[in-house]
Amino acid sequence: MKTIRLLSTTLLVLAGTSCGGGGGSDPAAAPNFPAAPTLGAQIDRLGRPAINAMLNATLRDTDAATIVAKKDAYNQASEPATWATTMLTTTPARTVRDEIAINLGILDVLDQGAFPNTMGAGAGCGTSLFYNGGAGTTPTATSYDALAGMLADDMLHVDTTKTACNVYLAVELGVITGAGNTTCGGRMPTTDVIDFSYSALAAGLAGFDIPAGFAPLVVDGVGPHADVSDAVFPFLGTP
Protein backbone atom coordinates (compact mmCIF):
# COMPACT_ATOMS: atom_id res chain seq x y z
CA MET A 1 0.00 0.00 0.00
CA LYS A 2 2.90 2.34 0.59
CA THR A 3 3.89 1.95 -3.03
CA ILE A 4 0.36 2.66 -4.24
CA ARG A 5 -0.01 5.79 -2.10
CA LEU A 6 3.41 7.06 -3.23
CA LEU A 7 2.52 6.47 -6.86
CA SER A 8 -0.82 8.21 -6.42
CA THR A 9 0.86 11.20 -4.84
CA THR A 10 3.38 11.33 -7.66
CA LEU A 11 0.63 11.26 -10.29
CA LEU A 12 -1.17 14.11 -8.56
CA VAL A 13 2.00 16.18 -8.62
CA LEU A 14 2.62 15.38 -12.29
CA ALA A 15 -0.98 16.32 -13.11
CA GLY A 16 -0.06 19.92 -12.37
CA THR A 17 2.54 19.93 -15.14
CA SER A 18 2.06 20.00 -18.91
CA CYS A 19 3.90 18.88 -22.06
CA GLY A 20 2.21 21.63 -24.09
CA GLY A 21 -1.12 22.21 -25.79
CA GLY A 22 -2.95 23.24 -22.65
CA GLY A 23 -2.55 26.97 -22.24
CA GLY A 24 0.39 29.19 -21.41
CA SER A 25 3.19 28.41 -18.99
CA ASP A 26 3.93 30.20 -15.77
CA PRO A 27 7.31 32.00 -16.05
CA ALA A 28 7.62 32.00 -12.29
CA ALA A 29 7.55 28.19 -12.28
CA ALA A 30 10.29 27.83 -14.91
CA PRO A 31 13.52 26.13 -13.75
CA ASN A 32 16.18 28.57 -12.62
CA PHE A 33 19.19 27.13 -14.43
CA PRO A 34 22.56 28.72 -13.65
CA ALA A 35 24.34 30.62 -16.39
CA ALA A 36 26.81 28.68 -18.51
CA PRO A 37 30.37 29.05 -17.25
CA THR A 38 32.70 31.43 -19.05
CA LEU A 39 35.34 29.46 -20.91
CA GLY A 40 38.97 30.37 -20.36
CA ALA A 41 41.80 30.31 -22.85
CA GLN A 42 42.13 27.18 -25.00
CA ILE A 43 45.00 25.05 -23.71
CA ASP A 44 44.93 21.97 -25.93
CA ARG A 45 43.58 20.47 -29.15
CA LEU A 46 43.93 16.96 -30.46
CA GLY A 47 42.36 16.19 -33.81
CA ARG A 48 45.03 13.81 -35.05
CA PRO A 49 47.00 12.41 -32.11
CA ALA A 50 50.80 12.77 -31.96
CA ILE A 51 51.13 15.53 -34.58
CA ASN A 52 52.13 18.20 -32.08
CA ALA A 53 54.41 15.75 -30.27
CA MET A 54 56.10 14.30 -33.36
CA LEU A 55 56.19 17.22 -35.81
CA ASN A 56 56.50 20.40 -33.75
CA ALA A 57 59.75 21.40 -32.02
CA THR A 58 61.13 17.90 -32.52
CA LEU A 59 64.84 17.00 -32.56
CA ARG A 60 66.02 20.28 -34.09
CA ASP A 61 65.05 22.39 -31.06
CA THR A 62 67.12 22.08 -27.90
CA ASP A 63 66.04 25.14 -25.90
CA ALA A 64 63.32 24.09 -23.43
CA ALA A 65 61.58 27.49 -23.44
CA THR A 66 61.39 27.49 -27.24
CA ILE A 67 59.96 23.97 -27.33
CA VAL A 68 57.26 24.82 -24.77
CA ALA A 69 56.36 28.08 -26.53
CA LYS A 70 55.98 26.40 -29.93
CA LYS A 71 53.87 23.55 -28.60
CA ASP A 72 51.68 25.97 -26.63
CA ALA A 73 51.18 28.14 -29.71
CA TYR A 74 50.02 25.08 -31.63
CA ASN A 75 47.61 23.97 -28.89
CA GLN A 76 46.15 27.44 -28.38
CA ALA A 77 45.33 28.09 -32.05
CA SER A 78 41.53 28.16 -31.93
CA GLU A 79 40.56 29.19 -35.47
CA PRO A 80 40.62 26.27 -37.97
CA ALA A 81 40.87 28.65 -40.93
CA THR A 82 44.30 29.80 -39.71
CA TRP A 83 45.67 26.57 -38.23
CA ALA A 84 48.23 26.08 -40.99
CA THR A 85 49.39 29.70 -40.90
CA THR A 86 49.57 30.14 -37.12
CA MET A 87 52.99 31.57 -36.28
CA LEU A 88 55.14 29.40 -34.02
CA THR A 89 58.24 31.56 -34.14
CA THR A 90 59.02 35.01 -35.45
CA THR A 91 62.81 34.67 -35.72
CA PRO A 92 62.92 32.93 -38.08
CA ALA A 93 59.32 33.38 -39.19
CA ARG A 94 57.80 29.91 -39.14
CA THR A 95 54.20 28.78 -39.37
CA VAL A 96 52.70 25.47 -38.26
CA ARG A 97 52.87 24.19 -41.86
CA ASP A 98 56.52 25.24 -42.15
CA GLU A 99 57.40 23.52 -38.88
CA ILE A 100 55.63 20.29 -39.80
CA ALA A 101 57.31 20.21 -43.23
CA ILE A 102 60.77 20.56 -41.67
CA ASN A 103 60.19 17.75 -39.19
CA LEU A 104 58.65 15.51 -41.84
CA GLY A 105 62.05 15.53 -43.51
CA ILE A 106 63.58 14.17 -40.30
CA LEU A 107 61.05 11.35 -39.87
CA ASP A 108 61.15 10.47 -43.57
CA VAL A 109 64.66 9.04 -43.20
CA LEU A 110 63.60 6.45 -40.60
CA ASP A 111 63.04 3.79 -43.25
CA GLN A 112 66.64 3.98 -44.49
CA GLY A 113 68.06 0.46 -44.72
CA ALA A 114 66.23 -2.44 -43.12
CA PHE A 115 62.84 -2.30 -41.46
CA PRO A 116 62.42 -3.84 -38.01
CA ASN A 117 59.72 -6.19 -39.27
CA THR A 118 59.15 -7.97 -42.58
CA MET A 119 59.20 -5.14 -45.07
CA GLY A 120 62.86 -5.41 -46.04
CA ALA A 121 65.07 -2.57 -47.23
CA GLY A 122 63.66 0.93 -47.15
CA ALA A 123 64.44 3.76 -49.52
CA GLY A 124 64.95 6.46 -46.90
CA CYS A 125 64.23 10.01 -48.03
CA GLY A 126 61.35 10.73 -50.37
CA THR A 127 59.03 7.95 -49.25
CA SER A 128 56.74 9.92 -46.93
CA LEU A 129 53.07 10.21 -47.91
CA PHE A 130 52.38 12.95 -50.46
CA TYR A 131 56.13 13.55 -51.00
CA ASN A 132 56.42 15.76 -54.08
CA GLY A 133 58.37 13.84 -56.70
CA GLY A 134 58.77 10.50 -54.95
CA ALA A 135 61.84 8.61 -53.76
CA GLY A 136 65.04 9.31 -55.66
CA THR A 137 64.04 12.77 -56.86
CA THR A 138 65.87 15.93 -55.90
CA PRO A 139 64.20 17.41 -52.80
CA THR A 140 62.89 20.95 -52.98
CA ALA A 141 61.75 23.50 -50.43
CA THR A 142 58.14 22.38 -51.03
CA SER A 143 58.61 18.58 -51.15
CA TYR A 144 56.70 18.06 -47.90
CA ASP A 145 54.23 20.92 -48.20
CA ALA A 146 51.24 18.82 -49.34
CA LEU A 147 51.43 16.43 -46.39
CA ALA A 148 52.32 19.27 -43.99
CA GLY A 149 49.22 21.16 -45.07
CA MET A 150 47.00 18.13 -44.53
CA LEU A 151 48.42 17.45 -41.06
CA ALA A 152 48.24 21.13 -40.06
CA ASP A 153 44.51 20.98 -40.78
CA ASP A 154 44.23 18.79 -37.64
CA MET A 155 40.86 17.27 -38.49
CA LEU A 156 40.19 13.55 -38.18
CA HIS A 157 37.98 12.71 -41.15
CA VAL A 158 35.26 10.06 -40.74
CA ASP A 159 33.14 8.51 -43.50
CA THR A 160 29.78 7.83 -41.85
CA THR A 161 28.56 5.73 -44.78
CA LYS A 162 30.94 2.93 -43.75
CA THR A 163 30.25 0.48 -40.93
CA ALA A 164 33.78 -0.79 -40.25
CA CYS A 165 36.33 1.54 -38.63
CA ASN A 166 39.56 -0.42 -38.28
CA VAL A 167 42.01 1.67 -40.32
CA TYR A 168 43.28 4.99 -38.91
CA LEU A 169 43.36 7.76 -41.56
CA ALA A 170 41.48 5.52 -44.03
CA VAL A 171 39.74 8.49 -45.66
CA GLU A 172 43.01 10.35 -46.19
CA LEU A 173 44.75 7.23 -47.50
CA GLY A 174 41.85 6.65 -49.89
CA VAL A 175 42.40 10.09 -51.37
CA ILE A 176 46.16 9.55 -51.69
CA THR A 177 45.81 6.18 -53.44
CA GLY A 178 42.84 7.25 -55.53
CA ALA A 179 41.18 3.97 -54.56
CA GLY A 180 38.78 5.42 -52.02
CA ASN A 181 38.15 3.94 -48.59
CA THR A 182 36.26 0.85 -47.51
CA THR A 183 36.36 1.71 -43.80
CA CYS A 184 35.22 4.83 -42.01
CA GLY A 185 38.62 6.16 -40.95
CA GLY A 186 38.70 7.99 -37.65
CA ARG A 187 40.44 6.32 -34.74
CA MET A 188 39.55 3.30 -32.62
CA PRO A 189 40.63 3.07 -28.96
CA THR A 190 42.87 0.08 -29.75
CA THR A 191 44.62 1.83 -32.67
CA ASP A 192 48.38 2.17 -32.19
CA VAL A 193 48.51 5.75 -33.46
CA ILE A 194 52.28 6.10 -32.99
CA ASP A 195 53.13 3.02 -35.09
CA PHE A 196 50.68 4.11 -37.76
CA SER A 197 52.09 7.63 -37.81
CA TYR A 198 55.71 6.45 -38.00
CA SER A 199 54.86 4.13 -40.88
CA ALA A 200 52.94 6.75 -42.86
CA LEU A 201 55.43 9.58 -42.30
CA ALA A 202 58.60 7.52 -42.78
CA ALA A 203 57.65 5.12 -45.55
CA GLY A 204 54.29 6.13 -47.00
CA LEU A 205 52.08 3.35 -48.33
CA ALA A 206 55.09 1.02 -48.38
CA GLY A 207 55.13 1.29 -44.58
CA PHE A 208 52.04 -0.92 -44.29
CA ASP A 209 51.27 -4.57 -44.81
CA ILE A 210 48.21 -3.68 -46.90
CA PRO A 211 46.92 -7.25 -47.46
CA ALA A 212 46.87 -7.63 -43.67
CA GLY A 213 44.63 -4.58 -43.31
CA PHE A 214 47.18 -1.75 -43.20
CA ALA A 215 49.24 -3.24 -40.39
CA PRO A 216 52.06 -0.74 -39.65
CA LEU A 217 55.61 -1.95 -40.38
CA VAL A 218 57.62 0.90 -38.84
CA VAL A 219 57.01 0.33 -35.14
CA ASP A 220 58.31 1.55 -31.78
CA GLY A 221 57.88 -1.76 -29.95
CA VAL A 222 55.24 -0.40 -27.57
CA GLY A 223 51.71 -1.69 -28.10
CA PRO A 224 48.42 0.11 -27.43
CA HIS A 225 46.83 0.09 -23.99
CA ALA A 226 45.58 -3.34 -22.97
CA ASP A 227 42.62 -1.98 -20.98
CA VAL A 228 40.66 -0.48 -23.88
CA SER A 229 37.89 -1.85 -26.07
CA ASP A 230 36.50 -0.93 -29.48
CA ALA A 231 33.08 -2.39 -28.70
CA VAL A 232 32.35 -2.35 -24.96
CA PHE A 233 31.31 0.86 -23.17
CA PRO A 234 32.95 2.93 -21.69
CA PHE A 235 35.72 1.81 -24.12
CA LEU A 236 38.56 3.22 -21.99
CA GLY A 237 40.13 1.63 -18.93
CA THR A 238 39.88 2.81 -15.34
CA PRO A 239 41.69 6.16 -14.85
C-alpha positions in Angstrom: 0.0 0.0 0.0 2.9 2.3 0.6 3.9 1.9 -3.0 0.4 2.7 -4.2 0.0 5.8 -2.1 3.4 7.1 -3.2 2.5 6.5 -6.9 -0.8 8.2 -6.4 0.9 11.2 -4.8 3.4 11.3 -7.7 0.6 11.3 -10.3 -1.2 14.1 -8.6 2.0 16.2 -8.6 2.6 15.4 -12.3 -1.0 16.3 -13.1 -0.1 19.9 -12.4 2.5 19.9 -15.1 2.1 20.0 -18.9 3.9 18.9 -22.1 2.2 21.6 -24.1 -1.1 22.2 -25.8 -2.9 23.2 -22.6 -2.6 27.0 -22.2 0.4 29.2 -21.4 3.2 28.4 -19.0 3.9 30.2 -15.8 7.3 32.0 -16.0 7.6 32.0 -12.3 7.5 28.2 -12.3 10.3 27.8 -14.9 13.5 26.1 -13.8 16.2 28.6 -12.6 19.2 27.1 -14.4 22.6 28.7 -13.6 24.3 30.6 -16.4 26.8 28.7 -18.5 30.4 29.0 -17.3 32.7 31.4 -19.1 35.3 29.5 -20.9 39.0 30.4 -20.4 41.8 30.3 -22.8 42.1 27.2 -25.0 45.0 25.1 -23.7 44.9 22.0 -25.9 43.6 20.5 -29.1 43.9 17.0 -30.5 42.4 16.2 -33.8 45.0 13.8 -35.1 47.0 12.4 -32.1 50.8 12.8 -32.0 51.1 15.5 -34.6 52.1 18.2 -32.1 54.4 15.7 -30.3 56.1 14.3 -33.4 56.2 17.2 -35.8 56.5 20.4 -33.8 59.8 21.4 -32.0 61.1 17.9 -32.5 64.8 17.0 -32.6 66.0 20.3 -34.1 65.0 22.4 -31.1 67.1 22.1 -27.9 66.0 25.1 -25.9 63.3 24.1 -23.4 61.6 27.5 -23.4 61.4 27.5 -27.2 60.0 24.0 -27.3 57.3 24.8 -24.8 56.4 28.1 -26.5 56.0 26.4 -29.9 53.9 23.6 -28.6 51.7 26.0 -26.6 51.2 28.1 -29.7 50.0 25.1 -31.6 47.6 24.0 -28.9 46.2 27.4 -28.4 45.3 28.1 -32.0 41.5 28.2 -31.9 40.6 29.2 -35.5 40.6 26.3 -38.0 40.9 28.6 -40.9 44.3 29.8 -39.7 45.7 26.6 -38.2 48.2 26.1 -41.0 49.4 29.7 -40.9 49.6 30.1 -37.1 53.0 31.6 -36.3 55.1 29.4 -34.0 58.2 31.6 -34.1 59.0 35.0 -35.5 62.8 34.7 -35.7 62.9 32.9 -38.1 59.3 33.4 -39.2 57.8 29.9 -39.1 54.2 28.8 -39.4 52.7 25.5 -38.3 52.9 24.2 -41.9 56.5 25.2 -42.1 57.4 23.5 -38.9 55.6 20.3 -39.8 57.3 20.2 -43.2 60.8 20.6 -41.7 60.2 17.8 -39.2 58.6 15.5 -41.8 62.0 15.5 -43.5 63.6 14.2 -40.3 61.1 11.4 -39.9 61.2 10.5 -43.6 64.7 9.0 -43.2 63.6 6.4 -40.6 63.0 3.8 -43.3 66.6 4.0 -44.5 68.1 0.5 -44.7 66.2 -2.4 -43.1 62.8 -2.3 -41.5 62.4 -3.8 -38.0 59.7 -6.2 -39.3 59.1 -8.0 -42.6 59.2 -5.1 -45.1 62.9 -5.4 -46.0 65.1 -2.6 -47.2 63.7 0.9 -47.1 64.4 3.8 -49.5 65.0 6.5 -46.9 64.2 10.0 -48.0 61.4 10.7 -50.4 59.0 8.0 -49.3 56.7 9.9 -46.9 53.1 10.2 -47.9 52.4 12.9 -50.5 56.1 13.5 -51.0 56.4 15.8 -54.1 58.4 13.8 -56.7 58.8 10.5 -54.9 61.8 8.6 -53.8 65.0 9.3 -55.7 64.0 12.8 -56.9 65.9 15.9 -55.9 64.2 17.4 -52.8 62.9 21.0 -53.0 61.7 23.5 -50.4 58.1 22.4 -51.0 58.6 18.6 -51.2 56.7 18.1 -47.9 54.2 20.9 -48.2 51.2 18.8 -49.3 51.4 16.4 -46.4 52.3 19.3 -44.0 49.2 21.2 -45.1 47.0 18.1 -44.5 48.4 17.5 -41.1 48.2 21.1 -40.1 44.5 21.0 -40.8 44.2 18.8 -37.6 40.9 17.3 -38.5 40.2 13.5 -38.2 38.0 12.7 -41.2 35.3 10.1 -40.7 33.1 8.5 -43.5 29.8 7.8 -41.8 28.6 5.7 -44.8 30.9 2.9 -43.8 30.3 0.5 -40.9 33.8 -0.8 -40.2 36.3 1.5 -38.6 39.6 -0.4 -38.3 42.0 1.7 -40.3 43.3 5.0 -38.9 43.4 7.8 -41.6 41.5 5.5 -44.0 39.7 8.5 -45.7 43.0 10.4 -46.2 44.8 7.2 -47.5 41.8 6.6 -49.9 42.4 10.1 -51.4 46.2 9.6 -51.7 45.8 6.2 -53.4 42.8 7.2 -55.5 41.2 4.0 -54.6 38.8 5.4 -52.0 38.1 3.9 -48.6 36.3 0.9 -47.5 36.4 1.7 -43.8 35.2 4.8 -42.0 38.6 6.2 -40.9 38.7 8.0 -37.7 40.4 6.3 -34.7 39.6 3.3 -32.6 40.6 3.1 -29.0 42.9 0.1 -29.7 44.6 1.8 -32.7 48.4 2.2 -32.2 48.5 5.7 -33.5 52.3 6.1 -33.0 53.1 3.0 -35.1 50.7 4.1 -37.8 52.1 7.6 -37.8 55.7 6.4 -38.0 54.9 4.1 -40.9 52.9 6.8 -42.9 55.4 9.6 -42.3 58.6 7.5 -42.8 57.6 5.1 -45.6 54.3 6.1 -47.0 52.1 3.4 -48.3 55.1 1.0 -48.4 55.1 1.3 -44.6 52.0 -0.9 -44.3 51.3 -4.6 -44.8 48.2 -3.7 -46.9 46.9 -7.2 -47.5 46.9 -7.6 -43.7 44.6 -4.6 -43.3 47.2 -1.7 -43.2 49.2 -3.2 -40.4 52.1 -0.7 -39.6 55.6 -1.9 -40.4 57.6 0.9 -38.8 57.0 0.3 -35.1 58.3 1.5 -31.8 57.9 -1.8 -30.0 55.2 -0.4 -27.6 51.7 -1.7 -28.1 48.4 0.1 -27.4 46.8 0.1 -24.0 45.6 -3.3 -23.0 42.6 -2.0 -21.0 40.7 -0.5 -23.9 37.9 -1.9 -26.1 36.5 -0.9 -29.5 33.1 -2.4 -28.7 32.4 -2.3 -25.0 31.3 0.9 -23.2 33.0 2.9 -21.7 35.7 1.8 -24.1 38.6 3.2 -22.0 40.1 1.6 -18.9 39.9 2.8 -15.3 41.7 6.2 -14.8 
